[in-house]
Amino acid sequence: MVKGKKASTLKQKTNKLKNIGGKVVAKKSLKSELKCNSPKKTPSHPTKSHIVKACYDGKEKIIRFGQQGVSGSPFKKGESEADKKRRAAFKARHAKNIAKGKSSAAYWANKIKW
């Protein structure tokens, strides 16, 4: 075990890194690492499953969305009625936020997970 200054320095260095789409990058370079409107998985994030750099009206915004560990219910050939109802319920519940467009997490969750 490392003690004193070395331990705190090591902790600071690891806190500055993030795992984005299977690639470890510095937190500060997050905006430059992501492509506009291209969602990536974030396996190391404690709560959110995806991240996207939303580009709209000449602005850039980092949006985290989706619950970690939940697959959603994307359309599948031969799916059950329960899956159809689950998807319809999500879309109805979040319709107002989905309509906000690329600037909302609901828009991206609807597009990627539902």
C-alpha positions as CSV (number, residue, x, y, z in Angstrom):
1,M,0.0,0.0,0.0
2,V,1.3,3.5,-0.9
3,K,1.2,6.0,1.9
4,G,1.3,9.8,2.1
5,K,1.8,12.0,-0.9
6,K,2.2,9.2,-3.4
7,A,-1.2,7.7,-2.6
8,S,-3.1,11.0,-3.0
9,T,-1.2,11.8,-6.2
10,L,-2.1,8.4,-7.6
11,K,-5.8,8.9,-6.7
12,Q,-5.8,12.3,-8.3
13,K,-4.4,10.9,-11.6
14,T,-7.0,8.1,-11.8
15,N,-9.8,10.5,-11.0
16,K,-8.9,12.5,-14.1
17,L,-9.5,9.6,-16.4
18,K,-12.8,8.3,-17.9
19,N,-13.6,5.1,-19.9
20,I,-15.6,6.3,-22.9
21,G,-16.7,3.7,-25.4
22,G,-13.9,1.3,-24.3
23,K,-11.3,4.1,-24.6
24,V,-9.7,5.7,-21.5
25,V,-9.5,9.5,-21.9
26,A,-8.8,12.4,-19.7
27,K,-12.0,14.1,-18.4
28,K,-10.9,17.5,-19.8
29,S,-10.5,16.2,-23.3
30,L,-14.0,14.6,-23.3
31,K,-15.5,17.2,-25.6
32,S,-12.8,16.8,-28.1
33,E,-12.8,13.0,-28.0
34,L,-16.5,12.6,-28.9
35,K,-17.9,13.1,-32.4
36,C,-21.0,15.3,-32.8
37,N,-24.3,13.4,-32.4
38,S,-22.5,10.0,-32.0
39,P,-23.5,8.2,-28.8
40,K,-21.0,6.0,-27.0
41,K,-21.4,3.5,-24.1
42,T,-19.9,4.5,-20.8
43,P,-19.3,1.2,-18.9
44,S,-17.4,2.8,-16.0
45,H,-20.0,5.4,-15.2
46,P,-21.9,4.5,-12.0
47,T,-25.4,5.5,-13.2
48,K,-25.6,6.4,-16.9
49,S,-25.1,3.9,-19.7
50,H,-24.4,6.3,-22.6
51,I,-22.9,9.7,-23.5
52,V,-23.3,11.9,-26.5
53,K,-21.9,15.3,-27.6
54,A,-25.1,16.9,-28.9
55,C,-24.4,19.5,-31.6
56,Y,-27.3,21.8,-32.5
57,D,-27.7,25.5,-33.5
58,G,-23.9,25.9,-33.4
59,K,-23.7,24.8,-29.8
60,E,-22.2,21.7,-28.2
61,K,-23.5,20.0,-25.1
62,I,-22.5,16.8,-23.3
63,I,-25.5,14.7,-22.4
64,R,-25.5,11.5,-20.3
65,F,-28.5,9.2,-20.7
66,G,-29.9,5.8,-20.0
67,Q,-29.9,3.7,-16.9
68,Q,-26.8,1.6,-16.4
69,G,-27.6,-2.1,-16.8
70,V,-31.1,-1.6,-18.4
71,S,-31.3,-2.6,-22.1
72,G,-34.5,-0.8,-22.9
73,S,-36.8,-2.4,-25.4
74,P,-35.7,-1.8,-29.0
75,F,-38.0,-3.2,-31.8
76,K,-37.3,-6.9,-32.5
77,K,-38.9,-9.1,-35.1
78,G,-41.5,-11.4,-33.4
79,E,-41.4,-9.5,-30.1
80,S,-44.1,-9.9,-27.4
81,E,-47.1,-7.7,-26.7
82,A,-45.5,-6.8,-23.3
83,D,-42.4,-5.4,-25.1
84,K,-44.6,-3.3,-27.4
85,K,-46.5,-1.9,-24.5
86,R,-43.3,-1.2,-22.6
87,R,-41.9,0.8,-25.5
88,A,-45.2,2.7,-26.0
89,A,-45.4,3.5,-22.3
90,F,-41.8,5.0,-22.4
91,K,-42.6,7.0,-25.5
92,A,-45.8,8.4,-24.0
93,R,-44.3,9.2,-20.7
94,H,-41.4,11.1,-22.2
95,A,-43.1,12.5,-25.3
96,K,-42.7,16.1,-24.2
97,N,-39.0,15.8,-23.5
98,I,-38.4,13.7,-26.7
99,A,-39.9,16.5,-28.7
100,K,-37.2,18.9,-27.3
101,G,-34.8,17.4,-29.8
102,K,-31.1,16.7,-29.6
103,S,-30.7,18.9,-26.5
104,S,-32.5,16.4,-24.3
105,A,-31.5,13.1,-22.8
106,A,-34.9,11.6,-23.5
107,Y,-34.4,12.2,-27.3
108,W,-31.2,10.1,-27.2
109,A,-32.6,7.4,-24.9
110,N,-35.6,7.1,-27.3
111,K,-33.3,6.9,-30.3
112,I,-30.8,4.4,-28.9
113,K,-32.5,2.3,-26.2
114,W,-36.2,2.3,-27.2
